[in-house]
Amino acid sequence: MYGMFGWYDPSIILLVPAIIFTIFAQAKVKSAYSRYSNIPTDRGITGAQAARMILDSNGMGHVPIEIVPGTLTDHYDPANDVMRLSSDVYHGSSVASVCIAAHESGHAIQDGTSYGFLTFRSKMAPVVSVTSSLSWPLLIIGLIIAQAGNAATGNLIFDIGVLFFLVVILFHTVTLPVEFNASSRALKQINQLGILDASELKGAKKVLSAAAMTYVAALATAIANLIRILVLRGRD
């Protein structure tokens, strides 16, 4: 048992590319955010003002914008129809602050237009919160029972864990078009409303593309974990 889950388990090598990619993606986000959070916009528009402009111009003046604690904790809450921005983004007038606020506004527009992938992801969220917390315990319990001599029961529990993990992967997969579409909407709104000038749009694209890489990395890591799970399953 320890050989499968211990540090010397050879199947761990399957995760190495995904881990490297994740580290690279996170570094890109931190680098882009650090650089462009120090570059003020020519018009001096804050994140909150940018979000308000975008929301109002898309018939979503009813959506409130609140301040949420933390850094990069910005999000749009479709359940309560409210946008929450971190203090730095809310008050900041940097290119990064405007980009993040515009991206979350993109999610609000998705919600307002009943964007299919966002609707599907929102409905999946309660299920994923359960399957993600139960998948690994089921996988481990299944392996323990199988190795203890009860292969039929152990494999059944393990396979249920695999199905739960597949739900998590589906959630990560659906998240990609949601995030890419929100960024696309953000750039369109920033350009149309003149929130940033032409020279600042290049930086905006870098911030949003760097953020998108983290979602790709999350999916890659989940897929790598699934492959490792199936390798462990094949050892029985």
N, C-alpha and C positions, 0 to 999 in steps of 0.2 A: 504493500500500500504506500509506504513512504517513497518507494522507488518511483511511483507514478506521480506523486504530488510534491516530492522533495525537490530541493534545488538542483539536483543532478539529473532530473528527468530529461532525457534527450529531446522529448517533444517540445520543450520550452523554446527550442530554436525556431520553431514555426512563428513565434510571436516577435522575434527580433526585428524583422523588417517593419512591422506595424508599429513597434515601439519607437524605432528610429524615426519613422515618418511622423508619429505623434509629437515627439520632441521637437522635430524640425518645424512642424506646423505651429506649435505653441510659441516657439522662438520667433517665428515670423510675425505672429499676432502681437507679441510683446514689443518687438522691434518697430513694427508699423505704428502701433498705438503710441509708443514712447516718442517716436519721431514726429508724428502728425498731431499729437496732443500739445506740442510746443510750437506749432505753426498756426497763428491766428488767422481767421478769415478776413479778407479785405473789408467785408461789409460789417464785421463785428457781430454777426448773428449767433446767438447761443443755441445750444442743443434744444432747449425748451422752445425757443422761438421758431426754430426750423421745423420742429415737430408740429407746432401749432399751425404754422403756415401750410404744411402739407395736409394735415388733417382737415383744416377748414376748407382748403381748395378742393377736397374730395368729398365734401358733404358730411364730414365727421366732426363737426364742431361740438357735438355732445360728448365726445370722448375726453375725459379729464387727463391731465398729465401730472403725476405725482413723483415725489422724490423717494427713492428707495436706498437704504444703507448699502455700503460696500462699493467695490470697484468692478466695473464690467458686469454689473448685476442687472443691467438694463433689459427690459422685456415688455412685451405687450401681453396683457392678460385677457384672452378672448372670453373667458367665463364671466368676468366682471366688466368687460368692455372698458378697460382702463389701461393707460400706458404709464409705466414706471421707469424713471430714469435715475441713474446714480447721480449724486450731487455734482461730481466733476463734469458729467455730460450735460446735466440740466443747466448748470450755470456757465459751463465752459463755452468759449467762442472759437475753439480751435477747429481745424479741419476734421480731426478725429471725432470730436464731440458732435459735430453736425452730421457726420456719416453714420454714427451709431444711432442717433436720434432718428435720422431718415430711414435707416434700416428697420427700426421698430415701427415706424410709421407705415412702412411697407407691409408689415404683418397686420397692422390695423386695417389697411386698405383691403388686404386679402380677406380678412374677416367680414368686412363690410360688403364685399362683392361675392361672398360665399365661395371662395377659392377652394376647389375640390380637395387638393392635397392637405390644406390646412384643416379643413373640416374633418377629413379622415384621421389625421394625426391627433386632433383634439379628442375624437371619440376613442382612439386607441390608448390615450394616455392613462386612464384608470386601469386598463387591462395590463399595460406594460409595467406599471408600478408594482403589480402583483407578480407577474411572470419574471421580471428581472430580479426580484428578491428571492424567488423560489427556485430558479433554474439551477444555480450552482449547488445548493443544498441537495436537490433531488439527484443531480448527477453524481455527487460524492456518495450519497446514501445508496444509490443504485449500484455503484462500483463495490462498495463495502459488502453489500448483501450478496452480490454475484460472486465475489471472491471468498465469501464465507461458505459457499456451496449451494446457495439457492439462486441458480442462474436465471431461471424463468422470472421470478419476482424482481430480482435485481435489474435485469435487462429491461423489464417493463417500466420500472421507476426511472431508470436512466433514460429511456426513450421519451418519457414524458418530459424530463428535464431538457432534452434536445428540442422538443416541440416548443417548450416555453422560451428557450433561447432563440429559436427561429422567429418568434414573435418580436423579440428585442431587435433582431437584425432587420425585420420588416419595418419597425419603427424608425431605425436609423436610416434606412433606405428612403422612406417617405419624407424624412426630414430634409434630405438634400434638395429636392425641387422646391420645398417650402422656403428654405434659406436662400437659395440662388435666385428665386423669383422675387423675394423681398428685397434683395440687393439690387436687382435689375429695376424694380419699381423705385427704389430709393434714388438711384442715379438719374432716372428719368425725371423724377420730381425736382431734384436738386437743380437739374439743368433747366427745366421748363420755368421754374419759379425764380431762377436767377439767384439762388441761395449762395452758390459758389461761382467764381468766374472760371473761364476756360483753363487757366493755368492751375487752378486748385482741383479741378476734376481729376487730373492725373493722380494726385495724392489720394483722392477719395476712392478711386478704383483700387489702389494698392491696399488701402485699409480694409475694404470690403472683400477683396479677393483673399487676403490673408486670413480673415475671419472664416471665410467659407472653407478653407483648407482644414480647419479643425473638425468640421463635420464630416469631411471625407476621411480624415484620420480615424474618427470614431467608428465609422462604418468598416474601415479596413481592419481595425483592431477586433471588432466583433466577428468579422468573417474569419480572421486568423484564429480566434478562440474557438470558433465552430469547427474549423479544420482540426485543431488540436483535440477537441472533444471527440470527434469521429475517429481520430487515430487511437485515442485511449479506448474507445468502444471496440475497435477492431482487435485489441489485444486480448479481449476475453475469449 
